[in-house]
Amino acid sequence: MSRWKPDARGRLEKAAMELYSDKGFDATTVAEIAARAGVTERTFYRHFVDKREVLFQTNALADVLAHATATAADPLAPLEVITHALTEAAPVFEERAELVRQRQAVIAANPELQERELAKLASLVSTLAHALRERGLETTTAALAAEIGIAAFKVAFERWIDDPDQHTLAQHIRETLDATRHLTAPAEHAAATDDASFQSQESVA
C-alpha cells in the first residue's frame, strides 16, 4: 500500500461516499474508507477529524462566499451582492456533481447528519453576514440578507440536485433569488414573474 499517491484527500472522499452509499454512514468505519482509498488510517486523520467531516467541508465554500461578497462591484443592492456571491460559489458544487449528489443522499438518510447540515448552513449565514457588514451594510440588514440568501440557496440547490433537465446550479440560484424579490409583490405580478421564469427554463431546455 502506497501512502504517497497524489490526491489522497480526493480519493478518501470518493471512497467514503461509495461506502456510505453502499453500507450506510453508521456502518462504515474509517479503516474501511482508508483501505478503499489505498491509504493508512493515519493518512485519513491527516485530512479529516472523523468520518462526518468528509461530508461537511465548509472552509473552501466559506472562503469563496466571503471573497465574492467583498469583491462584488459597487453599488449593488444587498440581494444582488448575495446573488453574485452564490453564483460564484456554484462551481464548488458543479465540478463535483456526482459526489455532491451522493453526499445529499447520505445526509437525507440520516437525521443526525441533517442536523449537522443545518449547522453548516448557519455557519454560511454568519460568513455572508460578516462579509456584508464589511461592505458597510448595517447589522440587521446584513443578517436578514444573509438569511434570505442561504435560504434561497438551499431551495436552488435542491432543485438542481433533482433537475432532470440538468440546468446549472448558477441558473437555479439566480431564478430562486429573483423569486424572493417578488414575495411582497401583488399576486398578479408574482404570477407573471413565475410564468416568465418557467418560459426561461423551457427556452434553455
C-alpha positions in Angstrom: 0.0 0.0 0.0 1.5 3.3 -1.0 0.7 6.3 1.1 2.3 8.7 -1.4 -0.2 8.6 -4.3 -1.4 12.0 -5.3 -4.8 13.5 -4.3 -5.2 11.3 -1.2 -7.9 13.6 0.1 -9.9 13.3 -3.1 -9.6 9.5 -3.1 -10.6 9.4 0.6 -13.7 11.5 -0.1 -14.7 9.3 -3.1 -14.2 6.1 -1.1 -16.2 7.4 1.8 -19.1 8.4 -0.4 -19.2 5.0 -2.1 -19.1 3.2 1.2 -21.7 5.5 2.8 -24.0 4.8 -0.2 -23.4 1.0 -0.2 -23.3 0.3 3.6 -24.8 3.3 5.2 -23.0 6.0 7.1 -23.2 4.4 10.6 -22.0 1.0 9.4 -18.9 2.4 7.6 -15.6 2.6 9.5 -12.6 4.9 9.0 -10.5 1.8 8.4 -12.7 0.7 5.5 -12.6 4.2 4.0 -8.8 4.2 4.2 -8.5 0.7 2.8 -10.7 1.5 -0.2 -8.7 4.7 -0.9 -5.4 2.9 -0.7 -4.0 4.8 2.3 -3.5 4.3 6.0 -5.9 5.4 8.7 -3.2 7.8 9.8 -3.4 9.4 6.4 -7.2 9.7 6.8 -6.8 11.6 10.0 -4.4 14.0 8.4 -7.2 15.2 6.2 -10.3 14.7 8.3 -11.1 14.8 12.0 -13.6 12.0 11.7 -15.8 10.3 9.1 -18.5 13.0 9.4 -16.1 15.7 8.3 -15.9 14.1 4.9 -19.4 15.3 4.4 -19.1 18.7 5.9 -16.2 20.6 4.5 -17.1 24.2 4.6 -13.9 26.1 4.5 -13.5 26.3 0.7 -17.1 27.4 0.3 -17.0 29.9 3.0 -13.8 31.4 1.6 -15.4 31.7 -1.9 -18.5 33.4 -0.5 -16.5 35.8 1.6 -14.2 36.8 -1.2 -17.0 37.1 -3.8 -19.0 39.3 -1.4 -16.0 41.5 -0.7 -15.1 42.0 -4.3 -18.7 42.5 -5.8 -19.0 45.7 -7.7 -20.3 48.9 -6.2 -23.0 49.9 -5.9 -25.1 46.8 -5.7 -28.2 46.1 -3.6 -27.7 43.5 -0.9 -29.5 40.7 -2.7 -27.6 41.4 -5.9 -24.4 41.0 -3.9 -25.7 37.8 -2.5 -26.7 36.6 -6.0 -23.2 37.4 -7.2 -21.5 35.6 -4.3 -23.7 32.4 -4.5 -23.3 32.1 -8.3 -19.5 32.5 -7.9 -19.7 29.6 -5.4 -21.7 27.4 -7.8 -18.6 25.7 -9.4 -17.6 24.4 -6.0 -20.6 22.0 -6.4 -20.9 21.7 -10.2 -17.3 20.5 -10.6 -18.1 17.6 -8.2 -21.7 17.0 -9.1 -21.7 13.2 -8.8 -20.0 13.3 -5.3 -22.4 16.1 -4.3 -25.4 14.1 -5.2 -24.1 11.1 -3.3 -23.4 13.3 -0.3 -27.0 14.6 -0.3 -28.5 11.1 -0.5 -26.4 10.0 2.5 -27.4 13.0 4.5 -31.1 12.6 3.6 -31.0 9.1 5.1 -29.5 10.1 8.4 -31.4 12.6 10.8 -28.2 13.3 12.8 -26.4 14.3 9.6 -29.4 16.5 8.7 -28.9 18.4 11.9 -25.2 18.9 11.1 -26.2 20.2 7.6 -28.4 22.8 9.2 -25.5 23.9 11.4 -23.3 24.1 8.3 -25.8 26.4 6.6 -26.0 28.5 9.7 -22.2 29.0 9.6 -22.5 30.1 6.0 -25.2 32.7 7.0 -22.7 34.0 9.5 -19.9 34.2 6.9 -22.2 36.1 4.5 -23.5 38.5 7.2 -20.0 39.3 8.3 -18.8 39.9 4.7 -21.9 42.2 4.1 -21.1 44.2 7.2 -17.5 44.6 6.0 -19.0 46.2 2.9 -20.7 48.8 5.2 -24.1 47.2 5.5 -26.0 47.8 8.7 -26.0 44.8 11.0 -29.7 43.9 10.9 -29.9 44.4 7.1 -26.7 42.3 6.6 -28.2 39.5 8.8 -31.5 39.5 7.0 -29.9 39.5 3.6 -27.6 36.6 4.5 -30.5 34.6 5.9 -32.6 35.1 2.8 -29.6 34.3 0.6 -28.8 31.0 2.2 -32.5 30.0 2.4 -32.7 30.7 -1.4 -29.5 28.8 -2.0 -31.0 25.8 -0.1 -34.1 25.8 -2.4 -31.9 26.3 -5.5 -29.6 23.5 -4.5 -32.4 21.0 -4.0 -33.9 22.0 -7.4 -30.5 21.5 -9.0 -30.0 18.1 -7.4 -33.3 16.8 -8.7 -33.4 18.7 -12.0 -33.9 16.2 -14.9 -33.1 18.9 -17.4 -29.7 19.5 -15.8 -29.8 23.3 -15.7 -26.8 24.7 -14.0 -26.8 25.4 -10.2 -26.0 29.1 -11.0 -29.2 29.4 -13.1 -31.2 27.9 -10.3 -29.6 30.3 -7.8 -30.4 33.3 -10.0 -34.0 32.2 -10.6 -34.6 31.5 -6.9 -33.2 34.8 -5.7 -35.2 36.6 -8.4 -38.3 35.0 -7.0 -37.5 36.3 -3.5 -37.7 39.9 -4.8 -41.3 39.4 -5.7 -42.5 37.9 -2.4 -44.2 41.1 -1.4 -45.5 41.9 -4.9 -49.2 41.7 -5.8 -50.4 38.3 -6.7 -50.8 39.2 -10.4 -47.2 40.4 -10.7 -45.9 37.3 -8.9 -47.8 35.1 -11.2 -46.4 36.9 -14.3 -42.9 36.5 -12.9 -43.4 32.8 -12.3 -44.6 32.4 -15.9 -41.5 34.3 -17.2 -39.2 32.0 -15.2 -41.0 28.9 -16.5 -40.7 30.1 -20.1 -37.0 30.9 -19.5 -36.4 27.3 -18.3 -38.2 26.0 -21.4 -36.1 28.0 -23.7 -32.9 26.7 -22.1 -34.1 23.2 -22.2 
